[in-house]
Amino acid sequence: MSDTVRTGGCQCGAVRYRIHGQLGRPSICHCRMCQKQFGSFFSAFVTAPKDGVEWVREEPTYYQSSVNIDRGFCPRCGTPLTYRHPGRLEISIGSFDDRSDLKPQIQVNHQSRLPWVEEIFDAEIYQETTANTRQESIISFQHPDHETEYWPAQGLQL
């Protein structure tokens, strides 16, 4: 097994993971079940190495969405985390602490994509003025994108 270790987890920090070994191919799925799981236009996953996932705190809770597939999410905050089917576990790309090199390489269930999805990044970009930047005034309770032994915002401890 490779020495490569990747970390990630949910928004509140209750479910954290370490992945040991080489990840598979990142992908986007346009199927309706993935749209519903993420509450979005599509999902983005990468295949985890077999027996390479270590759940550090809580494990995800699973919902069986079809005959052979169940989907994992955080039982506290609801963050979508996994897509599990016989012999394979996929991890949501957005839940990784470092996602910068996980550019999707394929699209699946393309026939189910929303007809305008390829045009969404052509939309106008809204720029807030420096004097009125809402993002700077937000106090976030989201878990940081790194390992921590204690996260006081949620009272979580390893």
C-alpha positions in Angstrom: 0.0 0.0 0.0 1.2 3.5 -0.8 2.3 5.9 1.9 -0.1 8.5 0.5 -2.6 9.7 3.2 -5.5 12.0 2.4 -7.8 13.5 5.0 -11.3 15.0 5.0 -14.7 15.0 6.6 -18.0 16.6 7.0 -18.9 20.2 7.6 -19.3 19.9 11.4 -16.3 17.7 12.0 -18.1 14.7 13.5 -17.2 12.4 10.7 -13.5 12.6 9.7 -11.5 10.2 7.6 -8.0 9.3 6.5 -7.5 7.5 3.2 -4.3 5.4 2.9 -3.2 4.6 -0.7 -3.8 5.7 -4.2 -7.2 7.2 -5.1 -9.1 6.2 -8.3 -10.4 8.3 -11.0 -12.4 11.4 -10.0 -15.8 11.7 -11.7 -19.0 13.7 -11.9 -22.4 11.9 -11.9 -25.5 13.5 -13.4 -28.0 10.9 -12.2 -31.1 12.0 -10.4 -30.2 10.2 -7.2 -26.8 12.0 -7.0 -28.6 15.3 -7.7 -30.9 14.6 -4.8 -28.1 13.4 -2.5 -26.2 16.6 -3.0 -29.1 18.9 -3.5 -27.3 20.2 -6.5 -26.8 19.8 -10.3 -24.5 16.8 -10.1 -22.2 15.0 -7.6 -18.4 14.6 -7.7 -16.7 11.5 -6.3 -13.4 9.7 -6.3 -12.9 6.0 -5.7 -11.2 5.1 -2.5 -8.6 2.3 -2.3 -10.0 -1.0 -1.1 -9.6 -1.3 2.7 -7.9 2.2 2.6 -10.5 4.3 4.5 -10.0 4.9 8.2 -13.0 6.6 9.9 -11.3 8.8 12.6 -14.3 9.9 14.7 -17.9 8.8 13.8 -18.7 6.8 10.7 -21.2 8.0 8.2 -24.9 7.0 8.5 -26.1 5.2 5.3 -29.3 5.5 3.3 -30.0 2.8 0.8 -31.0 4.7 -2.4 -31.3 1.7 -4.7 -30.9 -2.1 -4.8 -27.1 -2.1 -4.8 -26.2 1.4 -3.7 -26.2 3.2 -0.4 -25.1 6.7 0.3 -23.2 7.9 3.4 -23.7 11.2 5.2 -22.9 12.8 8.5 -25.6 12.0 11.1 -25.2 15.4 12.7 -24.9 17.9 9.9 -26.0 15.9 6.8 -22.9 16.4 4.7 -22.9 13.9 1.8 -19.8 11.8 2.0 -20.0 8.5 0.2 -21.4 6.4 -2.5 -21.1 2.7 -1.7 -21.8 -0.2 -4.0 -20.6 -3.8 -4.0 -16.8 -3.9 -4.0 -16.3 -0.1 -4.2 -16.5 3.0 -2.0 -16.5 6.5 -3.5 -15.8 9.6 -1.4 -17.3 13.0 -2.2 -14.6 15.3 -3.6 -15.9 18.3 -1.7 -15.3 16.6 1.6 -11.5 16.3 1.1 -9.4 18.8 3.0 -7.2 19.3 -0.1 -9.3 19.0 -3.3 -7.0 20.9 -5.6 -5.7 17.9 -7.6 -9.1 16.0 -7.8 -10.3 17.4 -11.0 -13.0 15.1 -12.4 -11.8 13.2 -15.4 -15.1 11.6 -16.6 -18.8 12.3 -16.5 -21.3 9.5 -15.9 -25.0 9.4 -16.5 -24.6 12.3 -18.9 -28.0 11.7 -20.5 -29.5 12.8 -17.1 -27.7 16.1 -16.9 -29.7 19.3 -16.6 -29.8 20.9 -20.1 -28.2 24.1 -18.9 -25.5 22.7 -16.7 -22.7 23.4 -19.2 -23.6 27.1 -19.3 -23.7 27.8 -15.5 -20.1 29.2 -15.4 -21.0 31.7 -18.1 -23.3 33.4 -15.6 -22.5 36.9 -14.5 -20.1 37.1 -11.6 -21.4 39.2 -8.7 -18.6 41.2 -7.1 -19.3 42.7 -3.7 -17.7 46.0 -2.8 -14.8 46.1 -0.3 -16.8 48.2 2.1 -19.7 45.8 2.1 -18.2 42.3 1.9 -20.6 39.8 3.6 -18.1 36.9 3.6 -15.8 38.8 5.9 -18.5 39.3 8.5 -19.5 35.6 8.7 -18.6 33.8 11.8 -18.2 30.2 10.7 -18.8 27.1 12.8 -17.5 24.8 10.0 -14.7 22.4 10.9 -11.4 23.6 9.5 -9.8 21.8 6.5 -7.2 20.0 8.5 -6.9 17.5 11.3 -7.5 18.8 14.8 -7.8 16.9 18.1 -10.5 19.2 19.5 -13.1 21.3 17.7 -14.8 23.5 20.3 -17.5 24.8 17.9 -19.1 21.3 18.0 -17.7 20.1 21.3 -15.9 17.2 19.4 -12.8 15.5 20.6 -10.8 12.6 19.1 
